[in-house]
């Protein structure tokens, strides 16, 4: 179960290194298997896609049943509880409103001397969204991956998800995708679906970018096709780090730690506090709450390997350690959480105050829950509409404007030994 440790440099370093060394991508010869599947899809298109679907999903996929039809979409709505549909729509509205605020405009700035510089922003043409199959599919992730693409103005949003043996897609997945604004849903999963999106087949078009979570085969496939297409990231195990003082409720803190520990045995749940009393009470509460949770076995393994309650001498130490860990989710459960905000440099999402639990961000708050993991919050950001756009620089010079910089360009080019570059300017002067 979760352990209490007293902070010092050695313990902090050991914990940080342990967290950052976690990986769900170290699975023996899985990469070799994935590369074989991708090569088959690239070479044989639909025929290999259909064969792998029969092998792994036990469904006879073909060009006539690969696309989810309008009839199947209508049927899905009838199978999903109306109250859940209402909640999905409400979440979609909040997610859409948040991402609308991320929009930026193209700009063009002329100068009196005939020089004009600017930036052109355009959405990607085609984006592929991968969604895991079965009852473990998460409609919240469907919303988080599709809605920013829609807000950014992506021309075509394609979703792939593995079918059941009967050729069905889980109804909440279809409903969430339809509410989010997906254009097409294809019944294809695993590394073979990633290959189809990256290379294109007779049925599934090649996309410009692939986003969305998946198992080890999907994660490795996304990593392998990077370069043929862009990808969002290769996500690691889930993480939460809670910074708390003695004003925090141990029941709340324990519940929030467990909300992440239940994801899988590689998930990390860490509390940092300056209160010995809070540390002891949270430990007791974690043990109490774990006993009644469905995923008790997973939680216990997660907390044993990657959970900790760290007691620090002061909050300067605490903030230093938080920034070294650079967590996916960070809660500031303190009296004055906004006072600590300027000190937190590295975190995917920051939750402030005793009534802002991390699951609020997973589902309803509005900001994206696709976040950097494994310490990558030091240089990565949450999924946003920036992931679905591309930028072009605009440069326009008149003759007089070129004359002002021409000799400098020539000097620079000749210093690099690129005389043809220099000549391109010389002939104009």
C-alpha positions as CSV (number, residue, x, y, z in Angstrom):
1,X,0.0,0.0,0.0
2,X,1.0,3.7,-0.2
3,X,4.1,4.6,1.9
4,X,5.1,7.8,3.8
5,X,8.6,9.0,3.1
6,X,10.4,12.0,4.5
7,X,11.7,14.3,1.8
8,X,15.4,14.6,1.2
9,X,17.5,14.9,-2.0
10,X,18.1,11.1,-2.2
11,X,14.5,10.1,-1.7
12,X,13.2,12.8,-4.0
13,X,15.6,11.8,-6.7
14,X,14.8,8.1,-6.3
15,X,11.1,8.8,-6.6
16,X,11.4,11.1,-9.5
17,X,13.6,8.7,-11.4
18,X,11.2,5.9,-10.7
19,X,8.3,7.9,-12.0
20,X,10.0,9.1,-15.1
21,X,11.4,5.6,-15.9
22,X,7.9,4.1,-16.1
23,X,7.0,3.0,-19.6
24,X,4.2,1.1,-21.2
25,X,6.3,0.8,-24.4
26,X,8.8,-1.8,-23.1
27,X,7.1,-5.0,-24.1
28,X,9.7,-7.3,-25.6
29,X,9.0,-8.1,-29.3
30,X,5.8,-6.2,-29.6
31,X,7.5,-3.6,-31.8
32,X,8.5,-6.3,-34.2
33,X,4.9,-7.5,-34.4
34,X,3.7,-3.9,-34.9
35,X,6.2,-3.2,-37.7
36,X,5.1,-6.4,-39.5
37,X,1.5,-5.3,-39.4
38,X,2.3,-1.8,-40.6
39,X,4.3,-3.2,-43.5
40,X,1.4,-5.5,-44.5
41,X,-1.1,-2.6,-44.5
42,X,1.3,-0.4,-46.5
43,X,1.8,-3.1,-49.1
44,X,-1.7,-4.7,-49.3
45,X,-4.2,-2.1,-48.1
46,X,-7.7,-3.4,-47.4
47,X,-6.9,-7.1,-47.9
48,X,-4.5,-7.0,-45.0
49,X,-6.7,-4.8,-42.9
50,X,-9.6,-7.2,-43.3
51,X,-7.4,-10.2,-42.5
52,X,-6.1,-8.6,-39.3
53,X,-9.6,-7.6,-38.2
54,X,-10.7,-11.2,-38.7
55,X,-7.7,-12.5,-36.7
56,X,-7.8,-10.1,-33.8
57,X,-11.5,-8.9,-33.6
58,X,-13.2,-12.1,-35.0
59,X,-15.2,-10.0,-37.4
60,X,-15.4,-10.5,-41.2
61,X,-14.7,-7.0,-42.3
62,X,-15.1,-5.9,-45.9
63,X,-15.6,-2.8,-48.0
64,X,-19.3,-3.0,-47.6
65,X,-19.5,-3.1,-43.8
66,X,-16.4,-1.1,-42.7
67,X,-18.2,2.2,-42.5
68,X,-20.6,2.9,-39.6
69,X,-23.9,3.8,-41.4
70,X,-26.5,6.4,-40.5
71,X,-28.8,3.6,-39.5
72,X,-26.2,2.3,-37.0
73,X,-25.8,5.9,-35.6
74,X,-29.6,6.1,-35.1
75,X,-29.6,2.7,-33.4
76,X,-26.8,3.8,-31.1
77,X,-28.8,6.7,-29.8
78,X,-31.7,4.4,-28.9
79,X,-29.3,2.2,-26.9
80,X,-27.8,4.9,-24.8
81,X,-29.6,6.3,-21.7
82,X,-31.1,9.7,-22.4
83,X,-29.6,11.2,-19.3
84,X,-26.1,10.1,-20.4
85,X,-26.8,11.7,-23.8
86,X,-27.7,14.9,-22.0
87,X,-24.5,14.8,-20.0
88,X,-22.4,14.1,-23.1
89,X,-24.0,17.0,-24.9
90,X,-23.4,19.3,-21.9
91,X,-19.7,18.2,-21.7
92,X,-19.3,18.8,-25.5
93,X,-20.7,22.3,-25.2
94,X,-18.2,23.2,-22.4
95,X,-15.3,21.6,-24.2
96,X,-16.2,23.4,-27.4
97,X,-16.5,26.8,-25.6
98,X,-13.1,26.4,-24.0
99,X,-11.3,25.5,-27.2
100,X,-13.0,28.3,-29.1
101,X,-11.0,30.7,-26.9
102,X,-7.8,29.1,-28.2
103,X,-8.3,30.3,-31.7
104,X,-5.7,32.6,-33.2
105,X,-5.8,34.6,-36.4
106,X,-3.5,34.9,-39.4
107,X,-1.8,38.2,-39.5
108,X,0.0,40.4,-42.1
109,X,2.1,43.5,-41.2
110,X,3.1,45.9,-43.9
111,X,6.0,48.4,-43.5
112,X,6.3,51.8,-45.2
113,X,9.4,50.7,-47.1
114,X,7.6,48.0,-49.1
115,X,8.3,45.1,-46.8
116,X,5.4,42.8,-45.7
117,X,5.7,40.0,-43.2
118,X,3.0,37.8,-41.7
119,X,1.7,34.4,-40.7
120,X,-1.0,32.3,-42.3
121,X,-2.9,29.8,-40.2
122,X,-4.7,26.9,-41.8
123,X,-6.4,23.8,-40.4
124,X,-5.2,20.4,-41.4
125,X,-7.2,18.7,-44.2
126,X,-7.7,15.2,-42.7
127,X,-7.3,14.0,-39.1
128,X,-7.7,10.4,-37.9
129,X,-8.9,9.8,-34.3
130,X,-8.3,6.4,-32.8
131,X,-10.7,5.2,-30.1
132,X,-10.2,1.9,-28.2
133,X,-13.0,-0.6,-28.5
134,X,-15.2,-2.5,-26.1
135,X,-16.8,-1.4,-22.9
136,X,-13.5,0.2,-21.8
137,X,-14.0,2.8,-24.5
138,X,-14.3,6.3,-23.0
139,X,-16.8,8.8,-24.6
140,X,-15.0,11.6,-22.8
141,X,-11.8,10.9,-24.8
142,X,-13.9,10.9,-28.0
143,X,-15.1,14.4,-27.2
144,X,-11.6,15.6,-26.2
145,X,-10.0,14.5,-29.4
146,X,-12.7,15.4,-32.0
147,X,-14.0,18.7,-30.7
148,X,-10.7,20.7,-30.9
149,X,-10.3,19.4,-34.5
150,X,-13.8,20.6,-35.3
151,X,-13.2,24.0,-33.7
152,X,-9.9,24.3,-35.6
153,X,-11.7,23.8,-38.9
154,X,-10.3,20.4,-40.0
155,X,-12.0,19.5,-43.3
156,X,-12.5,15.8,-42.5
157,X,-12.4,14.0,-39.2
158,X,-12.2,10.3,-39.4
159,X,-12.5,7.9,-36.5
160,X,-11.4,4.3,-36.3
161,X,-12.4,1.9,-33.6
162,X,-12.4,-1.9,-33.4
163,X,-15.7,-3.7,-33.9
164,X,-17.0,-6.5,-31.8
165,X,-17.2,-10.0,-33.2
166,X,-20.7,-9.1,-34.4
167,X,-19.4,-6.0,-36.2
168,X,-20.9,-3.6,-33.7
169,X,-19.3,-0.4,-32.2
170,X,-20.0,0.4,-28.6
171,X,-23.0,2.8,-28.7
172,X,-21.7,5.5,-26.4
173,X,-18.6,5.8,-28.6
174,X,-20.8,6.4,-31.7
175,X,-23.0,8.8,-29.8
176,X,-20.1,10.8,-28.4
177,X,-18.4,10.9,-31.9
178,X,-21.6,12.1,-33.6
179,X,-22.2,14.8,-31.0
180,X,-18.6,15.9,-31.3
181,X,-19.0,16.3,-35.1
182,X,-17.1,13.3,-36.6
183,X,-17.4,12.9,-40.4
184,X,-16.9,9.1,-40.7
185,X,-16.5,6.2,-38.4
186,X,-14.6,3.1,-39.6
187,X,-14.7,-0.3,-37.9
188,X,-11.0,-0.9,-37.6
189,X,-8.7,-1.2,-34.6
190,X,-5.2,-1.9,-33.4
191,X,-2.0,-1.3,-35.2
192,X,-3.7,-2.2,-38.5
193,X,-6.0,0.8,-38.1
194,X,-3.1,3.1,-37.4
195,X,-1.4,1.8,-40.5
196,X,-4.6,2.4,-42.6
197,X,-4.8,6.0,-41.4
198,X,-1.1,6.6,-42.0
199,X,-0.8,5.0,-45.4
200,X,-4.3,4.9,-46.7
201,X,-6.2,1.8,-48.1
202,X,-8.9,1.4,-50.6
203,X,-11.5,2.1,-47.9
204,X,-9.8,4.4,-45.4
205,X,-8.1,7.6,-46.7
206,X,-4.6,8.6,-45.6
207,X,-4.8,11.4,-43.0
208,X,-2.4,14.2,-42.0
209,X,-2.4,13.5,-38.3
210,X,-3.4,10.7,-35.9
211,X,-4.6,11.4,-32.4
212,X,-6.1,9.3,-29.6
213,X,-5.3,6.7,-27.0
214,X,-4.7,3.0,-27.4
215,X,-3.0,-0.1,-26.1
216,X,0.7,-0.9,-26.5
217,X,0.2,-2.0,-30.1
218,X,-1.5,1.3,-31.0
219,X,1.0,3.4,-29.1
220,X,4.0,1.7,-30.8
221,X,2.2,1.9,-34.2
222,X,1.7,5.6,-33.8
223,X,5.4,6.1,-32.9
224,X,6.4,4.1,-36.0
225,X,4.3,6.0,-38.5
226,X,5.4,9.4,-37.2
227,X,7.0,11.1,-40.2
228,X,4.5,9.6,-42.7
229,X,1.9,11.5,-40.7
230,X,2.0,13.6,-37.6
231,X,0.8,12.3,-34.2
232,X,-0.3,13.8,-31.0
233,X,2.0,12.0,-28.6
234,X,2.8,8.5,-27.3
235,X,1.0,8.7,-24.0
236,X,2.3,7.1,-20.8
237,X,0.6,6.0,-17.6
238,X,-1.7,8.3,-15.8
239,X,-0.4,10.5,-13.0
240,X,-1.6,12.8,-10.2
241,X,0.4,14.9,-7.8
242,X,-1.4,16.6,-4.9
243,X,0.3,19.5,-3.0
244,X,-1.6,19.9,0.3
245,X,-1.4,21.7,3.6
246,X,-3.2,21.0,6.8
247,X,-6.4,22.7,5.5
248,X,-6.9,19.7,3.1
249,X,-9.5,17.1,3.9
250,X,-7.9,13.7,4.0
251,X,-11.0,12.0,2.6
252,X,-10.9,14.3,-0.4
253,X,-7.1,13.8,-0.9
254,X,-7.3,10.0,-0.6
255,X,-10.2,9.9,-3.1
256,X,-8.3,11.9,-5.6
257,X,-5.2,9.8,-5.3
258,X,-7.3,6.7,-5.9
259,X,-9.0,8.2,-8.9
260,X,-5.7,7.9,-10.8
261,X,-4.3,4.8,-9.2
262,X,-7.3,2.8,-10.5
263,X,-6.2,3.4,-14.2
264,X,-3.6,0.7,-14.2
265,X,-0.6,-0.7,-12.2
266,X,1.8,1.8,-13.8
267,X,-0.3,4.8,-12.7
268,X,1.2,7.2,-10.2
269,X,-0.5,8.9,-7.3
270,X,1.7,11.2,-5.1
271,X,0.9,13.5,-2.2
272,X,3.4,16.1,-1.1
273,X,2.6,17.9,2.2
274,X,4.3,19.7,5.1
275,X,1.8,18.1,7.6
276,X,2.8,14.9,9.3
277,X,-0.8,14.6,10.7
278,X,-2.3,15.0,7.2
279,X,0.1,12.4,5.8
280,X,-1.0,9.8,8.4
281,X,-4.7,10.5,8.0
282,X,-4.5,10.3,4.2
283,X,-2.6,7.0,4.4
284,X,-5.3,5.6,6.6
285,X,-8.1,6.9,4.4
286,X,-6.5,5.5,1.3
287,X,-6.4,2.1,2.9
288,X,-10.0,2.4,4.0
289,X,-11.4,3.6,0.6
290,X,-9.4,1.1,-1.4
291,X,-11.2,-1.8,0.4
292,X,-14.5,-0.9,-1.2
293,X,-13.4,-0.1,-4.7
294,X,-13.9,-2.4,-7.7
295,X,-10.4,-2.1,-9.0
296,X,-8.7,-2.8,-5.6
297,X,-6.0,-5.1,-7.0
298,X,-4.9,-2.6,-9.7
299,X,-4.9,0.2,-7.1
300,X,-2.8,-1.7,-4.6
301,X,-0.2,-2.5,-7.2
302,X,-0.1,1.1,-8.5
303,X,0.3,2.5,-5.0
304,X,2.9,0.0,-4.0
305,X,5.1,0.7,-7.0
306,X,4.4,4.3,-7.9
307,X,2.5,5.9,-5.0
308,X,3.9,7.9,-2.2
309,X,3.1,10.4,0.5
310,X,6.1,12.7,0.8
311,X,6.5,14.9,3.9
312,X,8.6,18.1,3.2
313,X,10.1,20.7,5.5
314,X,8.5,23.6,3.6
315,X,6.7,24.5,0.4
316,X,9.8,25.7,-1.4
317,X,11.0,22.1,-1.3
318,X,7.5,20.9,-2.3
319,X,7.4,23.2,-5.4
320,X,10.9,22.2,-6.4
321,X,10.0,18.5,-6.3
322,X,6.7,19.1,-8.1
323,X,8.5,20.8,-11.0
324,X,11.0,17.9,-11.2
325,X,8.2,15.4,-11.4
326,X,6.3,17.6,-13.9
327,X,3.0,15.7,-13.4
328,X,0.2,15.1,-15.8
329,X,-2.4,16.3,-13.2
330,X,-1.6,18.6,-10.3
331,X,-3.9,19.5,-7.5
332,X,-3.2,22.5,-5.2
333,X,-5.2,21.5,-2.1
334,X,-4.1,24.4,0.1
335,X,-5.7,27.4,1.9
336,X,-4.5,29.9,-0.8
337,X,-3.9,27.8,-3.9
338,X,-3.5,30.8,-6.2
339,X,-0.5,31.8,-4.2
340,X,1.3,28.7,-5.3
341,X,0.4,29.0,-9.0
342,X,3.3,31.2,-10.0
343,X,5.7,28.6,-8.5
344,X,4.4,25.7,-10.5
345,X,6.4,25.6,-13.8
346,X,5.7,22.1,-15.1
347,X,2.3,20.5,-15.1
348,X,-0.2,19.3,-17.7
349,X,-3.3,20.6,-15.9
350,X,-3.5,22.4,-12.5
351,X,-6.5,22.0,-10.3
352,X,-6.9,24.7,-7.6
353,X,-8.7,24.4,-4.3
354,X,-10.5,21.8,-2.3
355,X,-13.5,21.6,-4.6
356,X,-11.7,21.0,-7.9
357,X,-11.1,17.3,-8.1
358,X,-9.1,15.9,-11.0
359,X,-12.1,14.0,-12.5
360,X,-13.9,17.3,-13.0
361,X,-11.2,18.0,-15.6
362,X,-11.6,14.5,-17.1
363,X,-15.2,15.0,-18.0
364,X,-17.0,18.4,-17.6
365,X,-14.7,21.4,-16.9
366,X,-13.9,22.1,-20.5
367,X,-10.0,22.1,-20.8
368,X,-8.6,19.1,-22.6
369,X,-7.9,16.0,-20.6
370,X,-5.3,14.7,-23.1
371,X,-2.2,15.8,-21.2
372,X,1.6,15.2,-21.2
373,X,2.8,12.3,-19.1
374,X,6.1,10.9,-17.8
375,X,7.7,14.3,-17.1
376,X,7.0,15.6,-20.6
377,X,5.0,18.5,-19.1
378,X,8.4,20.2,-19.0
379,X,8.1,20.7,-22.8
380,X,4.7,19.4,-24.0
381,X,1.3,21.0,-23.6
382,X,-2.3,19.7,-23.4
383,X,-4.0,18.7,-26.7
384,X,-5.5,21.9,-28.2
385,X,-6.6,23.4,-31.5
386,X,-2.9,24.1,-32.1
387,X,-2.5,20.4,-32.7
388,X,-4.9,20.7,-35.7
389,X,-3.5,23.7,-37.5
390,X,-0.4,24.5,-39.4
391,X,1.3,27.8,-40.0
392,X,2.9,29.3,-43.0
393,X,5.2,32.4,-43.0
394,X,4.4,35.2,-45.4
395,X,7.2,37.3,-46.9
396,X,6.8,40.0,-49.5
397,X,9.5,42.6,-50.4
398,X,9.5,45.5,-52.9
399,X,12.7,46.3,-54.8
400,X,13.5,49.2,-52.4
401,X,13.0,46.9,-49.4
402,X,15.3,44.3,-50.9
403,X,17.9,46.9,-51.5
404,X,18.0,47.7,-47.8
405,X,18.8,44.1,-46.8
406,X,20.4,42.7,-50.0
407,X,24.0,43.3,-49.2
408,X,23.5,41.7,-45.8
409,X,22.0,38.6,-47.4
410,X,24.9,38.4,-49.8
411,X,27.4,38.7,-47.0
412,X,25.7,36.0,-45.0
413,X,25.4,33.6,-47.9
414,X,29.0,34.0,-49.0
415,X,30.1,33.4,-45.4
416,X,28.3,30.0,-45.6
417,X,29.9,29.3,-48.9
418,X,26.5,29.4,-50.7
419,X,27.4,31.6,-53.7
420,X,24.2,30.7,-55.6
421,X,22.2,32.0,-52.7
422,X,24.2,35.2,-52.9
423,X,23.8,35.4,-56.6
424,X,20.0,35.1,-56.3
425,X,20.1,38.5,-54.6
426,X,22.9,40.0,-56.7
427,X,21.0,39.6,-60.0
428,X,18.2,41.6,-58.6
429,X,20.4,44.5,-57.4
